[in-house]
Amino acid sequence: ELVFPDLPERVRHVLATLAQAGQEVALVGGVVRDRLLGLEHRGEWDAATAARPEEIVALFDGATWENRFGTVTIGANPAVEVTSYREEGAYRDRRRPSDVRFGVTLTEDLARRDFTINAMAWLPTDLDAGRGSLVDPFGGRDDLEARVLRAVGEPRERFAEDALRLIRAARFAGRFELSIDPPTEQAIRELALTVASVSAERVRDELLRILADDPAPSRAIGLLERLGLLAVVLPELAALRGVPQAKPVRGDALDHSLRAVDASPPAHPPVLRLAALLHDLGKAETLRDGHFIGHEKVSSRLASELLHRLRVPRVLAEPVVGAVRHHMYEYSPAWTDAAVRRFVRRLDEVDRDLLFALRRADNAASGVGPAGEANQAEFEARIAEQVAAEPGLLVERRLAIDGHDLQRELGMVPGPEIGAVLDRLTELVLD
């Protein structure tokens, strides 16, 4: 028996409605795995049922059925995705089956899933009490207990069906600290180059899941490298392997970047961890005599190109690129108040909170120690003091005069000269 005492009301309603209609229905996939691991489940809840898609849609107001694969989405926050039991035909494009067949059993439906730990189901027996039985035809529970990630059936067949599963293997093994079953690992290595066929959007989503959910993303990213996948999907990052670092903590530039990611707290979306992962991309190109002159500029360019290639939305990409570009600032207590003010104005378009969080992660990964944290804390305190004293100048970017005053008092005509005068006046005020 497996107990779900805290089922969300919408999930309970969906399961009860299908059961009352005489249809077998079960929770499947990650939600069952997470319950066995004692983890809180986030995001959508997945269910599978003997009912056909048109029968599911007829039972729920506002339900949507948008494709031929039999998945019906009900509600939101959390959404419940209900899929009809199905078998799948050949995967000619390494992503989608060419055809599906409904009307199969739950065990047959579970057989099409990627890994044994995701090929389990929970059949409710007493919804009010959250009681039900575990359906586990492929030994997923035993694999969880043995800390092993194993493909369902023949590994090469599973990965040939959808090459994204190669990356998912690293994500699951990293997050749940699993070893990879040897035949499964061998198949991943042999098929590593096929991951190039996966769309940029799907690779992006897997990367963001690794960064958002894993307590230590370095495990999954390290697996991507070891299995031959990192050089295919993130070659700029893979190029950091072997680039030497002169830091108190041992390791090369890739080791340092992964330590910086692990030093960053998880969040949705994982903006800080993404910045930490990419902040030193330029070191492979700029290494000269043990130094990386201007690597932050090259890093920001490479980060921008990488994020564009992965179709990362601008609202996420632009703050990351800005933080990477400016992460090499060097504050000294000898700075005057005017220097602090100029720093704030110069980085007006940069997310300072993200920039400073990136610096902390970089310091932690570098082994800088308490002195670095004290320096950063002092700098932030001085910035806060200056912003509080001059919010109009430093936050709202307001002078007491504007271009209209220059035209009226000095007879200037509209054009770039007005902007240049206002910029010069701003510098004088900052001083």
N, C-alpha and C positions, 0 to 999 in steps of 0.2 A: 504494500500500500504506500502511496505517496500523498501527502497532504498539502493543499493550497488554502490555508485558512484566511488569506488576505486577498482573495481575487477581487480585482476592481469590479464595480457594479456593472459596467458595460460588458466586460468579459463574461461575467456570470449570466447576464441577460442573454447574450448571444448563444452561449452553450445551452441554456435552459430552453430557449425558443426552438432551436434545432432539435433538441431531444424531445420536446413536446410534440413536434411535427413528425415524430417517428424516425428521425434520422440519427445514425451514429455520428458522434462528433467528439474530437479529442484535441487537446492542446498539443502542439508539436514543436520540435526544434529547440531554439535557444532558450525559451522560457523553461522548458523541462530541464535542460542542462544546468541553467543557472540555479534552479531550485535544488537540484542534487548537490551543487557546489555551495549552497547556502548564500548565494549572491542575490542582491536586489536586481530585478529585471527592469531594464530601461527601454523605452521606445514601444514599438508596436508589439502586439500579441498575435501569435500565429496559431490558427486552428485548422484542422482538416476534417472533412466530413464526407459521408457517403452521398449526400445530396448533390445534385448537379447545380451548376452556377445559376441557371434560371430559377431553380427552386429556392436557392438561398436569397436571391434578390427579391423574390416575391414575399419573403417573410419579414423584411426590414425596410422601414421608410428611410430614404436617402442613401441606401446602399449603392455602390458603384461597381460595375463590372466592365473593365476597360480593355481586356485583351482575351485572346483565345485560350489562355492557359488555365482558366478556371478560378482565378483569384478575385474574390469580392471583398471590397473594403467597407467596413461599417464604422461610422463615427470617427472621433478624433480625441486625442489626449486622455486615454490612449486609444489609438485606432486598433481595430481588430481585423486582421486579414484572414479570411476564411477561404481555403482552397479545396476544391473537390478532389477526392482520391483520384490519382491518375498515374498512368504509365506514359513514358515519353519515348518518342522515336529518335532517330539519329540526330546528332548535333552537327550540322554541316558548317555552321559559322563559329563554332567553339563558344557559343553563348546560349542559343535558344534551340529547343528541339524542333525538328521539322514538322512534327505532328504530336498530338497527345490523345490518349484514350481514357475516357472516364469509365466509372463503373467497376473499378478494381477494389481490392481489399486495402485495409490500413497498412498491413505489412508490405504489400506490393508498393504502396505509395512511399513508405519510408525507404524502400530499397533504392529510390532514385536520388537520395540526398547525398551530400558530400562526405561527411565524416561520421563515424559511429556515434560520437558524442552529440551529434545533431540529429541523429536518426532514431530518436526516442519519442514516445507519445504518452500522454496522460489521459486515460479514459475516466471521466467522472462517474462515481457511483452514488455519491451523496453531495450534491452541489451546495446545499445549505451549510454543511459541515466542511466543505472543501475537501472531501475525501475522493480518492480515485485510485486506479491501478496503473502501474507502469507497464507500458508495452515497449519491449527492448529486444527486438529480434536479432540485432547484430552485435550485442555485447557492449553497448555504449557505457553502461554503468560500470562494468568491470574495467573498461579502458580508463574511465575517469579515476577510479580507485587506484589503478596501476600507473596513472599519470602518463598515458600514452595517447597520441593522436594517430588514428588509423583511418584510412579511406574505407568507405563501404564497398565491399566487393573488390574488383580488380582495379588497383589504383590508376593505371594508365587510362582505363576507360573513363573513370570519373574525371580525370584532369583533361582528357580529350574532349569531354562534353562541354566544359567551361574552363578556359585557361585562368580565369580569375581565381579559381580554387587554389591555384599555386600560391597566390599572395595570401588568401584566407588561411591556408595552412600555417604560414608563419605568424599571422595575427593570432590565431587560436593557440598555437603552441607557445607563443610568447606570453600572451596575457594570462593563460592558465598554468604556465610553467610545466608544459608537457614535453616529453621526448617524442620524437617522430618515429613511428614504426618503420623499420628498415626498408621493407618493400615500398612503402609510401614515400619515404625520402628518396629512394633510388629513382622512382618515377618522376618526382619533382625535378631532380637534377637533369634527367634525360630530356624533360619537356620544358626546361626553363626558358628557352628562347621563344617558345610559343606565347609567352605572356605579352610579347610585343603586339599581338593581335587584339589585345583587350583595349577597349576604348579608354581615352584619357579620363573621362568622367568617372568610370568605374574604378580605375586605379586611384584617382583622387579620393573617392569616397572610402576606399579601404585604408589609405594612408591616414586620412583624418580620423577614422575610427581607431586606428592604432594610437594616434597621438592623444585622442580625447579620452579613451577608456582605460588604457593600460597603465597600471601604477608605475611601470618601468618600461617605456617604449623601446629602449635600447635592446631588449631581448628579442622582440619581433624584428626590428630592423637589422640586428646582427644575424638573425636567421635568414633574412632576405639576402644578405651578403653571402653567407656560407653556402646557401643553396643555389647561388648563381643568378638570383633574380634582381638584386639591387642594381647591378651594372646595366640591366635592360630597362628598368623603369625609372631609376634615378641615377643616371651615369655621372652627373655632376657631383653627387654625394659620394658615390663609389670611388671617384678619383682622389678623394682625400686619404684613402688608405696608403700608408707609407710616407706621407708628408710629415717630416719631423716637427716636433714641438719642443721649444725650450721652456718648459713649465715645471713647477714643483711636482705636479702629478704626472706620472709616466704615461706614455702612449702617444699615438700620432694624431693628426688633425681630425680623423674620423672618430677616434676614441673620445677626443675632447668634445666634439659636436654631440655625440650620443650622451656623454655625461651632462652636458648643458641641458639637453632635453629631459633627462631624468631628474635634474635639479629644478625643473619647472613644474608647478602644480597642474594637475589635469583640469580641463575646462571645456565647455561646449559653447562656441567653437574653440578649437585649440590654437588660438592665435599666437600665444607666447611660445608654445612648444614648436610651432611651425617656424617661428623666427629663430628659435634656438637651433633647430635642425639645420637651417640654411645660413646661419650668420657668418660662417667661415668658408663658404663655397669657393671664394676667390683665392684661397691659399695655395691650391694646386697650380694656379697660373702665375702667381706673383712671388713664389719662393726664389730668393736670390741671396746667397751667402748667409743663410740662416735667418733672413728677415722677410717680412711680407708687406713691403711698402705699398700702401694704397689698396690693400686687399679688401677693405670694406666697400670701395667703389666697385671693384670687380664682383664681389659677393652680391651686391645689390642688383647688378645687371644680370648675373646668372640666376639669382632668385626670381627676378621678374620674368625672365624667359621660362624658367621651370614652371612657375605658377601659371603663366599664360598657357603653356603647353598642356597642363593638367586641367585647364578650364576652371581654375579657382576663381570664385567671384571677386570682383574688384574690392568690394567692401571688406573682404578678408585679406586680399593680396596687398593692397596699397599700404596699410599699416605695417605689414611685415616687411615690405621692401624699404619703407622709410626707417624702421628701427634698425634693420641690417646696415643701411647706408651710414648711419650716424653712431653706431655702437662703440666706436673707438675714441670717444671724447676722453680727455684727461683733465679732471678737475684738480685744482690745488687750493688749499686754504689761503694761499697768497692772492687768489683772485680778488679784485675789487668788486664792490657792489655793482658797478657799471658793467664789469665783465659778466657777472651773473645775469644781469638784465639783457645784455646782448645775446647771451646763449639762449635765453628764453625766446627772444624775438627771431633769432636765426633759425630755430627749430620750431617755428610757429605751426608749420604744417605737419609736424611729426607727433605721433601719439606718445607723449612723454611718459605716461604710466607704463606703456608697453616697453619703451626704450629702457627705462630704469629697471623694470623687471628682467629684461634681457641681460642687462649689465650684471644684475645679481646672479643670474643663472650662469653667466660667463665666468664671473669671479669664483663661484662655487666649483665649477668644472675645472678651473685653472689652479685651484688650491691656494687662492690668495689669502684666505684666512680672515680673522676679525678686523685687521687693519683696513682691508678693502671695504668691508661692510661699514665700518665707522666713517670712512671717507665718503662713501656713497650717501650715508644717512645725513652727514653734515651738508653735503651739496644739496640734497632735496630740501633740507630745512631752510637753507639760505634762499633757494628758489621760492619756497612758499612764503617766506618773509617779504621778498621783493614783489611777488604777485599781489599779496595782500595790501601792500603799500601803494602800488600803482596798477590796479586792475584795468583801468581804462587804457593805459598805454600797452601793457603786456598781454592782456587777454582780449580786450575789445579792439586793440590796434587803433585807438583814437588819439589824435592830437587835438589841441584846443582850437585849431584852425583846419580848414580844408581847402580844396582847390578853388572853390568859389571866392574865399577870402583873398587868395593870391590874385585872382583875376580882378577883383574889385579894388584892392588896395595898391597893387603893383602894375595893373594893366597887362598882366600876362594873358596870352591867348591859350585856349585849350590845346593840349598836346603832351608829349612825353616829358617836356621840360618841367611841367607842373609836378609830375610824379617824382622826378629827380630831386626837385627842391624839397618836397615833403619827406623823401627818404633821408636827405641830408639833415633836415630839421629833426627828424626822429632820432638820428644818431646823436645829435647834439643834446637832445633831451635825455637819451639813455646815458650819456656821459655825465 
